[in-house]
Amino acid sequence: MNTKIKALLDKMQELEAEIEGEIEEQRRRFHYTIEEKRISFEAAVLQQHQELRTGITRFLRESGLINVLFSPVIYVQIVPLVLLDMAVTLFQFITFPVYGIAKVPRVDFIVVDRHQLSYLNGIEKLNCAFCGYANGLLAYSREIAGRAEEYWCPIKHARRTKGQHRRYVNFAEFGDGEGFRSLKK
């Protein structure tokens, strides 16, 4: 790998660690802790959250007619999302062991925990659960696809695309046949 690219990637890792530190600081600021998978708030914070909760009737009234009318269009997406979940999970469980590819732990990507926030009403909790599942599933699917691509076709595209997975940087350059063959050994 190019030394400049390696240095930049190392710098990115340092920045990611710094971001994690800042997130941890925010957790302390909002007075919650995570022990195993359990999230706990201090009693005073829980009381404040209860006071911030908006009732469902008021929430619907303030959401506006457009948001209420189009919500079924959003929620119907659960069908293709569940099908995607089943397809990529089955794909990795069948093929990854055959090729010696490490399986992607679903729990590392799909996190549905915002429904535990007491300042959210039932609709907001449902919205948060849906988004947590959908975005986590897409990240999980991307990691599975990235590992498969790394195994079968670790070649960068000629045309640059946005948002590549983290393995992409190690792929052979487009047109570098020797680089590709060296990765396949």
C-alpha positions, 0 to 999 in steps of 0.5 A: 500500500502507498505510504501516504495512503497508509499514513492518512488511514492511520490518521483517520483511525486516530480521529475515530478514536478521538470521536469515540472519546468525545461520544463517551464524554457526552454520555457522561454529560447526559448522565447515563451509563451502559452496563452489558446491554442495559442503559441507566439514567440518573433519577433526576434525568429520568424525571426531566425526560418524563416532563419532556414527553409529548402525548401522542394526540398532541404529537399527531396534531403538531406533525401535520397532515402530510407527515401522518398521511405519508407515514404508511409509505415509510413503514411499508419499507419494513417488508423489503428490509426484512427480506434483505435481512434474511437474504444477506444473513442466509448468504453469509451463513451459507457461503462465508464458511465455504470460502473461509470468510469471517462472518459479520456479527449482526449485533455489531450493526443493528442496535435498537435501543432508543425506544428506552428513552422515556421522553419519547412517546409511542410513535416516536419510539416506533420511528426510532426502532424502525430507523435503528433497524433500517440503518443498522441493517444497511450497514450490516449488509454493506459489511457482508457485501464488502467482505464478499467483494474483498474475497472475489473482486478486490479491484477499485473502480475506474470511476470514483464513487462515494462512501466506499466500505473500509476494505476498499482502500486495500483493493488493487487499482483499476488496471493493476493486474499484477496487484490484483493477482497478488491479492488473490494469492 
